[in-house]
C-alpha cells in the first residue's frame, strides 16, 4: 500500500494523492492555488500612497493575515514600492511576480494588467498577463495578449511555444503548427518546438508524421517519459499495438516538461519563507529521501499546526514509512482543520484499512463522497473499500457512479471487471477489461484478468491471445500457469462434448 504526498502547489480541496493507488490506476492531479493562498484572496484598493493615473487603478492588495510572515513581508515590500512609484510599470510587474509565485493568481493578473496599461510597449508585461490569463482559464484573452507580445518582440521563442500550446488547447492545430515552426526557426535545437509539432500532428490525426518526429527526438533526449507518452498514442492509433505498449511502459509519470523561459524565471527571486521549505520537504518525502522530508516537516510543524498541507503530507509520509499510528494521528488533525480535505481523506482511508479498521475506513469513504459528490475518485475510494469488505453489488454501484462522473476513469472500469469476475458475470467482465486496455494500454496487467474472463465466457481463442499478451507483459505473474491450465481444461471439455 502506498501513500500519496501532494505537491505544494496542488489544490488542497481536489488534488489527488501522488503515488497512491488512485494515481497508479490512472488518476490525474489538478494544479491550482498554493496552500499559502488557502484563505480567500481579496483584492483591496490601496488606501495610502500617491494615487496613480485614474485609468490604471489602485495597487492590488491581498489579505495577508493567514500568509507566512516571510511571504507577507516580501509582498508588502512590493506593494509599498508600487505605491511609492505609481507610474512605474516595473514595480507593478514585480508585485505581480510576487503574487504569482505565492499562488495568488487573481491578484497577479490584476498587477500585470496595470503594468501593461502603464507601459504597453514593454512585451514582458503583456507576456506575464497572458500567462495569468491562461492560468485563470481565459484562453482567448491569453491568445490576444501573446499576439501583442509578438508584435513587440517577435524573436522571443518561449512566447511562440506558449502560443502554440494555447492554440492546441483551442483546437487550432494549423495555427499552432505555425507557432511551433517559428520557435524552431528561432531556436533550431528546440525540443519543446518539436514536441509541439508532434502534438499538432496527433490532433489532426497525422500519426505517422508525429511518430517520425518523436522517434527522432528520442535519439537526442533519451528516456523522456512525455515523448514516450505521445509516441504511444500515435503508435496505438496506427495499429502498432506492440510498439505502443512498449512506449507506454516507458512513459512513467508523463508530465509535460517545463522548458527554459527567462522572463518567467524572474519570479524565482520571490520564493521565500515557510512555503519554500515546505515545498522542499514535500519533494523529498515524495521521492527517495522520505526520512529527510519527514525531519523537515516535523521541524516546520511548530507554529504551523493548523496548516493542512503540512499535516496532510507529514501524515502521508509517516504512513509511507510504516508509521501508521503516527500517520493516522496527524491526518486526523488535518481533517479537524479541514473536514473535506480530499488528500487527507484518501490517505487516512488507506491507513485505517492498513491497521484493520475497515468500518472506520468505510465511514470515511462515505464522508468523502458526501463532501465531493461530483468527484469520481471519491466514489472509486468508496467502491474499493466496499469491494474489500466483499459488498460487491454496492461496490459495483460506486464504480458505475465514478465512471458516469468521469468517463476517463479506467480505475473504475478495472475494478468493475474484477468484481464481475468474482460474481461469475464473465461476458460483462470481458467488456470492462477490453475497454480498460483500449483506453489505457499501459495497464498491461489487465491482460491476465482478460484472459481468465474470456476463457470462462467461452472465447478460448481470445483467451489464448490475451494469455500470450499477458506472458509478454508480465512474464512472472503467478496466475499465468493457472489460467493456462484452465484454458486447457475448458478446451478438453469442449472437445468431449462434440
C-alpha positions in Angstrom: 0.0 0.0 0.0 1.4 3.4 -1.0 0.5 6.7 0.4 0.4 9.9 -1.6 2.1 13.3 -0.9 0.6 16.2 -2.7 2.8 18.8 -4.4 3.0 22.1 -2.6 1.0 23.9 -5.3 -1.7 21.3 -5.6 -5.3 22.4 -4.8 -5.9 21.4 -1.3 -9.5 20.5 -1.9 -9.4 18.5 -5.1 -5.8 17.3 -5.5 -5.2 13.6 -5.8 -2.5 11.8 -3.7 0.6 11.3 -5.7 1.8 7.7 -5.7 -1.3 6.3 -4.1 -3.4 3.5 -5.6 -5.7 6.0 -7.3 -2.7 7.5 -9.1 -1.3 4.2 -10.0 -4.6 3.3 -11.7 -4.5 6.4 -13.8 -5.6 9.3 -11.7 -4.5 12.8 -12.6 -3.6 15.6 -10.4 -5.1 19.0 -10.6 -2.9 22.1 -10.2 -4.4 25.2 -8.6 -3.7 27.7 -5.9 -0.8 27.4 -3.5 -1.7 26.4 0.0 -0.3 29.8 1.1 -3.3 31.3 -0.5 -5.8 28.9 1.1 -7.5 31.9 2.6 -9.7 33.7 0.2 -7.7 36.3 -1.8 -9.4 39.7 -1.5 -8.3 42.5 -3.8 -8.4 45.7 -1.8 -7.8 49.2 -3.0 -4.7 50.9 -1.7 -5.6 53.5 0.9 -2.2 55.1 1.2 0.5 56.4 -1.1 0.1 58.6 -4.1 -2.8 57.9 -6.4 -1.8 56.5 -9.8 -3.4 57.6 -13.1 -7.2 57.0 -12.9 -7.2 54.5 -15.8 -4.7 52.3 -14.0 -6.4 51.9 -10.7 -5.1 51.4 -7.2 -2.3 48.9 -6.4 -3.9 45.5 -5.9 -3.6 44.2 -2.3 -4.5 40.9 -0.8 -5.4 39.9 2.8 -2.1 38.6 4.3 -3.1 37.7 7.8 -3.1 34.0 7.1 0.0 34.1 4.9 3.5 33.0 6.0 5.3 36.1 7.6 8.2 36.0 5.2 6.0 35.8 2.2 3.9 38.6 3.6 7.0 40.8 4.1 8.1 40.4 0.5 4.6 41.1 -0.8 4.3 44.2 1.4 7.6 45.5 0.2 6.4 45.1 -3.4 3.1 46.8 -2.6 5.0 49.7 -0.9 7.3 50.1 -3.9 4.4 50.2 -6.3 2.6 52.8 -4.2 5.7 55.0 -3.9 6.1 54.8 -7.7 2.6 54.8 -9.1 3.8 55.4 -12.7 6.4 52.6 -12.6 5.2 49.7 -14.6 8.1 47.5 -13.5 7.0 47.9 -9.9 3.5 46.6 -10.7 5.0 43.7 -12.7 7.4 42.8 -9.8 4.3 42.8 -7.5 2.6 40.5 -10.0 5.5 38.1 -9.9 5.5 38.0 -6.1 1.7 37.3 -6.1 2.1 34.6 -8.8 4.9 32.6 -7.2 2.9 32.5 -4.0 -0.3 31.3 -5.6 -2.3 34.5 -5.7 -3.1 34.4 -9.4 -6.1 36.8 -9.4 -4.0 39.5 -7.8 -1.1 38.7 -10.1 -3.3 39.1 -13.1 -4.5 42.5 -11.9 -1.0 43.7 -11.2 0.3 42.6 -14.7 -2.7 44.2 -16.3 -1.8 47.5 -14.6 1.8 47.2 -15.8 0.6 46.8 -19.4 -1.6 49.9 -19.0 1.4 51.9 -17.7 3.9 50.7 -20.2 2.1 49.0 -23.2 5.3 48.9 -25.3 7.1 46.5 -22.9 6.5 42.9 -24.1 7.3 41.3 -20.8 4.3 42.8 -19.1 1.8 41.5 -21.8 3.6 38.1 -21.6 3.0 37.8 -17.9 -0.6 38.9 -18.3 -1.1 36.3 -21.0 0.3 33.5 -18.7 -2.0 34.6 -15.9 -5.0 34.8 -18.2 -4.3 31.2 -19.3 -3.9 30.1 -15.7 -7.2 31.7 -14.8 -9.0 30.0 -17.7 -9.2 32.9 -20.1 -7.7 31.2 -23.2 -9.0 33.8 -25.6 -7.5 36.6 -23.5 -4.2 34.8 -23.3 -4.0 34.4 -27.1 -4.9 38.1 -27.6 -2.2 39.2 -25.1 0.5 36.9 -26.6 -0.2 38.3 -30.0 0.6 41.7 -28.6 3.9 40.3 -27.2 4.9 39.0 -30.6 4.1 42.3 -32.3 6.5 43.9 -29.8 9.2 41.2 -29.8 8.8 38.5 -32.5 12.1 36.9 -31.5 11.2 35.6 -28.1 10.8 31.9 -28.7 9.0 30.9 -25.5 6.2 33.2 -26.5 5.7 31.3 -29.7 5.8 28.0 -27.8 3.1 29.1 -25.3 1.0 30.5 -28.2 1.3 27.1 -29.9 0.2 25.3 -26.7 -2.8 27.6 -26.2 -3.8 27.3 -29.8 -3.7 23.5 -29.5 -5.9 23.8 -26.4 -8.3 25.8 -28.6 -8.3 23.1 -31.3 -6.4 25.2 -33.8 -3.7 22.8 -34.8 -2.8 24.5 -38.1 -2.1 27.8 -36.3 -0.3 26.0 -33.5 2.0 24.3 -36.0 2.9 27.7 -37.4 3.9 28.9 -33.9 6.0 25.9 -33.2 7.7 26.2 -36.5 8.6 29.8 -35.7 10.0 28.7 -32.3 12.2 26.1 -34.1 13.4 28.6 -36.6 14.5 30.9 -33.7 16.0 28.0 -31.7 16.9 25.2 -34.1 17.6 22.7 -31.2 14.2 23.4 -29.6 12.9 20.1 -28.1 9.7 21.9 -27.0 9.0 23.1 -30.5 9.3 19.5 -32.0 7.1 18.1 -29.2 4.6 20.8 -30.1 4.7 19.9 -33.8 4.1 16.2 -32.9 1.1 17.2 -30.8 -0.3 19.2 -33.7 0.1 16.2 -36.0 -1.6 14.0 -33.4 -4.5 16.5 -33.0 -5.1 16.4 -36.8 -4.8 12.6 -37.0 -1.5 12.7 -38.8 0.0 10.0 -36.6 2.8 8.8 -39.0 4.2 12.3 -39.1 4.1 12.6 -35.3 5.8 9.2 -35.0 8.7 10.3 -37.2 9.3 13.5 -35.1 9.0 11.7 -31.8 11.3 8.8 -32.7 13.9 11.3 -34.0 13.6 13.2 -30.7 14.3 10.1 -28.7 17.8 9.9 -30.2 18.6 13.2 -28.6 16.5 13.5 -25.4 16.9 9.9 -24.2 14.2 8.4 -21.9 11.8 11.3 -21.8 8.5 10.0 -20.4 6.3 12.6 -22.1 7.8 11.8 -25.5 7.1 8.1 -25.0 3.6 9.0 -23.9 2.9 10.9 -27.1 4.6 8.1 -29.2 2.4 5.5 -27.5 -0.7 7.4 -28.5 0.4 7.8 -32.1 1.5 4.1 -32.4 -1.7 2.8 -31.0 -3.7 4.9 -33.5 -1.8 3.5 -36.5 -2.4 0.0 -35.1 1.1 -0.9 -34.0 -0.1 -2.1 -30.6 3.1 -4.0 -29.6 5.3 -0.9 -30.0 2.6 1.2 -28.4 2.7 -0.9 -25.3 6.5 -0.7 -25.1 6.2 3.1 -25.4 3.6 3.3 -22.6 5.7 1.1 -20.3 8.5 3.7 -20.7 6.1 6.6 -20.2 6.3 6.7 -16.4 4.8 9.9 -14.9 4.5 11.5 -18.3 4.1 15.1 -17.1 4.6 17.7 -19.8 8.1 19.1 -19.1 8.9 22.7 -18.4 11.2 24.5 -20.8 13.6 27.4 -20.3 11.7 30.7 -20.1 14.0 33.6 -18.9 11.2 36.1 -18.5 9.1 33.7 -16.3 12.2 32.7 -14.3 12.4 36.2 -12.9 9.7 35.2 -10.4 12.0 32.8 -8.6 13.5 35.7 -6.5 10.2 36.0 -4.7 10.2 32.4 -3.5 10.8 32.8 0.3 10.0 31.6 3.7 7.9 28.7 5.0 6.5 27.9 1.6 9.9 27.2 0.1 10.9 24.9 2.9 7.5 23.1 2.8 7.8 22.6 -1.0 11.3 21.1 -0.5 10.2 18.8 2.3 7.3 17.5 0.2 9.6 16.9 -2.8 12.0 14.9 -0.6 9.2 12.9 1.1 7.6 12.1 -2.2 10.9 10.9 -3.6 13.6 8.6 -2.3 14.6 10.6 0.8 11.4 10.2 2.8 13.2 10.4 6.2 14.8 13.7 5.4 11.4 15.0 4.2 9.8 13.9 7.5 12.5 15.6 9.5 11.9 18.9 7.8 8.1 18.6 8.0 8.5 17.9 11.8 10.7 21.0 12.2 8.2 23.2 10.3 5.2 21.9 12.3 5.6 24.1 15.4 3.8 27.3 14.7 2.1 25.9 11.7 0.0 23.2 13.3 -3.1 24.4 11.5 -1.5 24.2 8.1 -3.5 21.4 6.4 -0.9 21.0 3.6 1.9 20.3 6.1 -0.2 18.0 8.2 -1.5 16.1 5.2 1.9 15.5 3.8 3.5 14.6 7.1 0.8 12.1 7.8 1.2 10.6 4.4 5.0 10.4 4.9 4.5 8.6 8.2 2.2 6.1 6.6 4.6 5.6 3.7 7.3 4.6 6.1 5.1 2.2 8.0 4.4 4.5 11.0 0.6 4.1 10.6 -0.5 5.2 14.0 1.5 8.4 13.9 0.2 9.0 10.3 -3.4 8.5 11.5 -2.9 10.9 14.3 -1.6 13.7 12.0 -4.1 13.0 9.2 -7.0 13.2 11.7 -5.6 16.5 12.8 -5.6 17.7 9.2 -9.2 16.8 8.9 -10.2 18.5 12.0 -9.0 21.7 10.4 -10.5 21.0 7.0 -13.0 18.1 7.2 -13.4 17.7 3.5 -9.7 17.7 2.5 -9.6 15.0 -0.1 -5.9 14.1 0.0 -6.1 13.6 3.8 -9.3 11.6 3.4 -7.7 9.3 0.8 -4.6 8.6 2.8 -6.5 8.1 6.1 -8.8 5.6 4.5 -5.7 3.5 3.5 -4.2 3.9 6.9 -7.4 2.7 8.6 -7.5 -0.3 6.3 -3.8 -0.9 7.0 -4.5 -1.1 10.8 -7.5 -3.4 10.5 -10.2 -0.8 10.8 -12.4 -1.4 7.7 -15.6 0.0 9.3 -13.9 3.4 10.0 -12.4 3.3 6.5 -15.9 2.9 5.0 -17.3 5.7 7.2 -14.5 8.0 6.0 -15.1 7.0 2.3 -18.8 7.8 2.7 -17.7 11.1 4.2 -15.5 11.8 1.1 -18.5 11.1 -1.2 -20.6 13.4 0.8 -18.0 16.2 0.7 -17.2 15.7 -3.0 -20.3 14.1 -4.6 -19.2 15.1 -8.2 -15.7 13.8 -7.8 -15.3 10.4 -9.5 -12.4 9.4 -7.3 -14.4 9.8 -4.1 -16.7 7.1 -5.5 -13.8 5.0 -6.6 -12.4 5.1 -3.0 -15.8 4.1 -1.6 -16.1 1.3 -4.1 -12.6 -0.1 -3.2 -13.4 -0.2 0.5 -16.8 -1.9 -0.2 -15.1 -4.4 -2.5 -12.6 -5.3 0.2 -15.5 -5.8 2.5 -17.0 -8.2 -0.1 -20.0 -6.0 -0.5 -19.7 -6.4 -4.3 -23.0 -5.1 -5.6 -22.7 -1.9 -3.6 -19.1 -1.6 -4.8 -20.2 -2.0 -8.4 -22.7 0.8 -8.0 -20.0 3.1 -6.7 -17.7 2.3 -9.6 -20.5 2.9 -12.1 -21.1 6.2 -10.5 -17.4 7.1 -10.8 -17.4 6.2 -14.4 -20.5 8.3 -15.1 -18.9 11.3 -13.4 -15.5 10.8 -15.1 -15.6 9.0 -18.4 -11.8 8.7 -18.4 -11.8 6.6 -15.2 -10.1 3.4 -16.2 -9.7 2.6 -12.5 -13.4 2.2 -12.0 -13.6 0.1 -15.2 -10.9 -2.3 -14.0 -12.5 -2.7 -10.6 -15.9 -3.3 -12.2 -14.3 -6.1 -14.3 -12.7 -7.7 -11.3 -15.9 -7.6 -9.3 -17.9 -9.1 -12.2 -15.4 -11.8 -12.4 -15.9 -12.7 -8.8 -19.7 -12.7 -9.4 -19.1 -15.0 -12.5 -20.5 -12.4 -14.8 -17.8 -13.2 -17.3 -19.1 -11.5 -20.5 -19.6 -8.2 -18.7 -16.1 -8.6 -17.2 -14.6 -9.1 -20.7 -16.2 -5.9 -21.9 -14.8 -4.0 -18.9 -11.2 -5.3 -19.3 -11.2 -4.8 -23.1 -12.3 -1.2 -22.5 -9.5 -0.7 -20.0 -6.9 -1.8 -22.5 -8.4 0.3 -25.3 -8.4 3.4 -23.2 -5.1 2.9 -21.4 -2.8 0.4 -23.0 -0.2 1.0 -20.2 -2.4 -1.1 -17.9 -0.8 -4.3 -19.2 -1.6 -6.3 -16.1 -5.2 -6.3 -17.3 -4.4 -9.0 -19.9 -4.2 -11.6 -17.1 -7.7 -10.7 -16.0 -9.0 -10.5 -19.5 -7.6 -14.0 -20.4 -9.4 -15.6 -17.5 -12.7 -13.8 -18.2 -12.6 -14.7 -21.9 -11.9 -18.4 -21.1 -14.8 -18.6 -18.7 -17.0 -16.7 -21.2 -16.3 -19.4 -23.8 -13.9 -17.4 -26.0 -11.0 -19.7 -25.8 -9.1 -18.4 -28.8 -9.4 -14.9 -27.4 -8.2 -16.2 -24.0 -5.1 -17.7 -25.6 -4.3 -14.5 -27.4 -4.7 -12.5 -24.2 -2.6 -15.0 -22.3 0.1 -14.6 -24.9 0.0 -10.8 -24.4 0.0 -11.3 -20.6 3.0 -13.6 -20.8 4.9 -10.9 -22.7 3.8 -8.0 -20.4 4.1 -9.7 -17.0 6.1 -12.9 -17.6 6.5 -13.6 -13.9 2.8 -13.4 -13.0 1.9 -16.5 -10.9 -1.6 -16.6 -12.3 -0.4 -17.4 -15.9 0.1 -21.2 -15.3 -3.2 -21.4 -13.6 -5.1 -19.7 -16.4 -3.2 -21.8 -19.0 -4.4 -25.0 -17.3 -7.9 -23.6 -17.0 -8.0 -22.9 -20.8 -6.7 -26.4 -21.5 -9.3 -27.9 -19.2 -12.1 -25.9 -21.0 -10.8 -27.0 -24.4 -10.8 -30.6 -23.4 -14.3 -30.2 -22.0 -15.5 -28.6 -25.4 -13.8 -31.5 -27.3 -15.6 -34.2 -25.2 -19.0 -32.6 -26.0 -18.5 -32.8 -29.7 
